[in-house]
Amino acid sequence: MMISARELNRSTLSRQLLLERAPLTVSDGVRRVVALQAQHPASPYVALWNRLSAFDPAAMDAVLTTRSVVKATLMRITLHAVHADDYPVFRAAMRPTLYASRLGSRFTAGGLTPGDADELMPELLAFARQARTTVELRAWLGERSGADRVSDAGHAADSTWWGLKGYAPLHHAPTGGTWSFGPRPSFIAPMTEPGEILRTDPEAAQQALPTLIVRYLSGFGPASVADIAQFALVKRTAAREALRALDGAVEQLRGPDGTALFDLSGAHRPTAETPAPARLMAMWDSVLLAYADRSRVIPPAYRPLVIRRNGDVLPTLLVDGYVAGVWRQVDDGIEATAFHPLPASTWDQLAGEARDLTSLLADRDPAVYGRYHHWWAKLPEAETRLL
């Protein structure tokens, strides 16, 4: 079966609740869209505002406090907010990648071997049954490892702790403040029993990866082997093997360029003519980053404008399902910059979205993403309007 570029785009938007805001609870909404990028504390809130009808940021505060939604280092070795029920299997599937990326030479320079890290885990999780600050965890680790800690005007981290905080199955503990998490993180052990989370045998990851792929396809499918491998940061051979293990649970499609795409058997895929409303997307929104081929949402010419070389992903305008520009909060409202001409009706839609977003931000952080405004000086000339 063939699927066109617009059908692929509409399928993505449908799975990500971007064709129509859904009347779901925050917890159910997070579960439905699988994973929200959470590098910036505000982004999961803005992401859910785009996806849920009558979104209440206090409800997001509540699920983070009760930890039915958790924030942790997971896919692509970045911070994500995921449903607590998904965390154990996501972590199991990601463990080999986290191990390889965080327990290398930088980690061993602190005096520990990767094997030492696994031996420390039970005791670390016991210590972190209550929230612990970075200072407390570094001190705890220093007592047990004798690792040298380096300080450079307060900015250089202990190399051993750097590796351990990315590898260990720790959640970010809410610290209060505007978006539940402040600039100084605290960490806490998962509420689940540590047995499965601490498994290090290869079979654990092999068993978990197919489940992660099923969850990924439910929120982001259809997708290629390359997309799956990029999302989970696993080798393509591992992604192929996991797909084979799923057998009848997935079906194969042919993408617009002939690439083999995989999706859950019987999954709904909207038609190309399905309308897609305008949206003001969060920084690092997952829909922009969950694929190797990001052209299903980002026109290739615009990709370097919105995804900067250092990894910053600017808050974007989504028009007819595709990135069409960027937005930022300014003193008088939302400033929108369009990379190509937009019809008056689209500007009207964006203005309506901006009014709602301004209300959300007014009670939280009217200067959200302000530290990233320097990127606007590097954008090409384009139409800019105050919404």
N, C-alpha and C positions, 0 to 999 in steps of 0.2 A: 504494500500500500504506500502510495506517495503522500507526502504532506508538504504543502507550500510554505514559503517563508512567513506569510501572514497567518496561516493556520498555526504554525509553530509559535508565533508571537502570541496569538490569542490563547493558545493552550497554556502557555506560561502565565499570562495575566490571569486566566481563570483559576489556575491552581493557587496563585498568589493573592487571590481575592482583590484583584485590581480592575476587574470589569464591573464589579458592583460591591459596595461595602456590605459585609455580612453581619447579621444579627447574632453574633457569637460572644460568649464571655471572653475575657482576655486569655485565660488559660486555654480554652478551646481554640481560640484564634492562633495562638502560638503553636499549638499542636498541629493545626491544619496547614500552616505555612512552613512547618518543619524546623526552621532555624532563622533567627534574626541576627544580623551582624550587630555587634555590641561594642565596637572599639570606642565609640563615643557614647556616654551614658544616655544622651537624649535620643539617639537613633532608634532604639526599639520602640520608644513612645511614638515618635513621628511615623515610624513604619506602621504601627498598629492603627494610628489615627487614619492613615490612608486606606486601611483594609477593613476596619470594623465600624459598623454604624453605632452612633451614640457612644463613641469611645470615651471612657473616663480615665484620665491618667491616675487617679487615686486607686483604681482597680489594678493598674499595673504595679503601683507601689505595693499593694496588698499581696499579689501573687509572688512578688520578689521577696517580701518579708516572710511569708509562710513557706517560701521555697518550693511552691508548686511549679514555678518557672525559675530556672537557675542560669547563672552566667558563669561560663567557664571557657578555658582554652580548648578548642575542638577543631573543627574542620579548617583546613588551610592554616593550621596553627595560629588561628586568630580567635578573638573573643566572640562568642555567640551566646544568645539567650535561647534556651530550648526548654521544652516541657520536661519536668523532672522524670517522668516515666521513660523518656527517650534517652536521658543522659547515660545510663549504664551501658547500653549497647553502642551508642555513638562513641563513648570513651573506649570501649573494648576494640572497636574497629579501628580507632585512631591510635591506639597505644603504640604499635610499631613505628609509626611515623613520628609521634611525639618523642619516642625513645631515641630514634636516629637523629632527630633535629636538635634535641636539647641536651643530650648526654654525650656530646662529642668532646673535642679538644678543649673548648672553652670551659666545659664543666670539669673535666679531669684536671685542669690547671689548678683547681681549688683543692686538690689532694684526694678526691674520691674517684673510684671506678664506677662505671654504670651499674655493675653488680651491687656496689655499696648502696646505690640509690634505691634499688628494689628492696634491699634489706631494711632500709630506713622507713619504708612506707607504712607498715603497721603502727610503728611508734609515732610517726608524723601524724597520721590520721587520728590517733588517740589524743595527741596534744591539741589537734585542731578541732576537737569536738565542739569547742566554743570558738568564736571568731578570734583570730589572731592577726595582729598587725605585721607588716613587713619587718619592723624592728624586732618584734618578739620572735618571729620565725627565723630570722637571721641569727639571733642570739642562740636560739635552741639548736640550730644546725651547727653553729660554730663550736658549741660545747661538745657535740658528738663527733664532729669531723676534724676539728683542729684546723679547718681551712682558713687560709689567710684572707681577710677581707680588705678590700681596697676602697679608699675614699678619695674622691676628687670633687671637692666643694659640694659634697652631698649628692652628686649626680651619678657616680659610678657605682654599680651594684656588685655585690659579691658574686663572683662568677659561678660559684656552686649554687647559690640561691637562684640565680637567673635560670639555670638549667632545671632546677627542681620545681620551681613555681610553674614552669611550662609543662613539665612532665607529670608531676604528681596529680592525682585525681582530686584536686581542690576546687571548690566553688568560690567565687567572689562573694563575700558577705556584704549585704546592704549596709551602708554606713550613714544613711539618711541624706538630707540635702535635696536639691532641686529634682534630680533624676535618680534618686535612691543610691547612687554611688558617687562619692566625692573623689578628689584628686589623689588621695592617699588610700590605696586599697587595703582591705582586710580579707582574710581567707578563712574558709571553714570546710570541714570534711563533709562529704555527702551524707545524707540522712539514711541511706540504704546500708545494709550490711556490707562490710568491705570485701567479703570473699570473692565474688565475681569481679569486682572492680580491680582487685589486686592480682588477678590471674595474669601470668606472663608467658604462658605456653603459646606457641604459634597457633594452636587450634582455636584458642579463644577469639583471636582476630579473624581467622578464617570463617568461624561460625557467625560472627557479628557482622561482617561486611555485607553479606546478602541482605540482612535486615536493614542496614543503613541505606543500601541502594533502593530497596522498596520504599523506604520513607522519603528518600531523595526524589524518586520518580513521582511519588504522590504529591509532592509540593513543587517540583520543578520540571517534570517530564513533559514531552519526550526528550531524551538526551542521548548523546553518543557515548562511546567508551571513553573518549577523550574528556568529555564533559564530566562524567562520573569520576574519572581519575583525578581531574583537577579539583573537583569539589572536595573529595576526601583526601586529596594529596597522597594517593597510592599509585603504584605502578599500573600501567594499562593491562599488563598480563593478569594482575590480581583482580582488576575490575572485570575482565573477560571471564575469568574462572568463576567469580561470584555470580555473574549473569547466567552462566551455564548451570550453576547450582540451582538457580531459580526456576529453570525449565519452563513449565507452563504458566508460571505467574506473570511472565512478561511476553510481549509480542514485539516484532521487529517491523519498523517502518523505513521508508527511504526518504531522506531529507531533500531539500530543494537543490543541493549540490551533489546529490547522490550518496551522501554519507549515511551509513546505517545508524538508525536511531532506535532506542528501546523505550518502551512504555509499559505500564501495567495493563494487563489484558483487560479489554473492555472499558478502559478509562475514557471519560468524556473529553472530546476535543472540539471546541467551538468552531464554527465556520469562519472563513476569512472576512466575511461581511459583518461579523459581530462588532458593534460599536465599542470603542474604548474611551472612557472619559479622561479628561485631563487630570493630572495629579502633580503634587509638589512632593517629590520623593526625598527621603532622609539621606544624609551623608552615609556612604557605604551601604546603601540599601542592598539586601541580599540578591534581589532580582538582577542587579547589574554585575554580580560577581560569581554567580553560581555555575558558570559555564566556561569551558575553554573557548568556545566560539560565542562571543558576546554580541555578535551582530544581530541576534534575534531581538535584542532590545536597544542596543547602542549602534547607530550608524557608524561604520568604520571611521569616517572622517571626523567624527565628534569624540571618538574614544580618547585621544590624547588630550582633549580639552577638559574632559570630566574626570579622567583617571590620570593623576599626575605621576611623574616618574618616582616620587618618593612613596607612592602607595595611597596618598590621599584621594578619596573619591568624593567629588563635590555633590552637594544637594542639587538634584536635577528637575527639570520640567519633563513630564511624560505627556506627550501629545499624540493622539491616535496610536497609542501603544509603544511609541519609540521616544528615546531621549531627543529633545528638541532645544535644550538650553539648560540654564542653571538659575538658581534663585538664592537669595540671601536675605536675612532679616536686617533691616535698617531702622533708623529712629522712627520713621513715619509709616512703616508697614513692611511689606514684602517687595523686594526689588527683583524683577524677573528679566533675564537676558535671554532672548531667543536667537538661535544660530541661523534660523531662516525665517522668512516672513510667515506670520500666522494670521489666519482670518479673524475677523472681529468676534465671531462666536466663540472661538477658542480663547481669546483674551478675556471674554466675559466669564467663561468657565474657570479660568485660572484666577480671576478676581474673586469669584465665589469661594474657591478653595483657599485663597489667601486670607479672606476674612475669617474663615473658620480656624485656620492655622494661627493667625494672629491672636485670636481669643485663647487658644490653647497655650501659646507661648507667653501671653501676658501674665498668666498666673504662675508661670514656671521660670522662664528665662528669656526675656525679650531680646537678649543679645546672643541667642544660640548660634553656635558655629562661628562666632565673631573672630576667633583667633585664626581662622582660615581665609579671611577676606583678602589677604595679600595676593591670592591667586587671581583675583579679578583683574589686577593690573596686567596680567599676562594673557588675557583673553583677546581674541581679535575683535575688531569693531563689529557691533551687532545692535539690533534694536533692544532697547532697555526701557522698561516701564515700571512705575511704582504702582503696585496693586493695592 
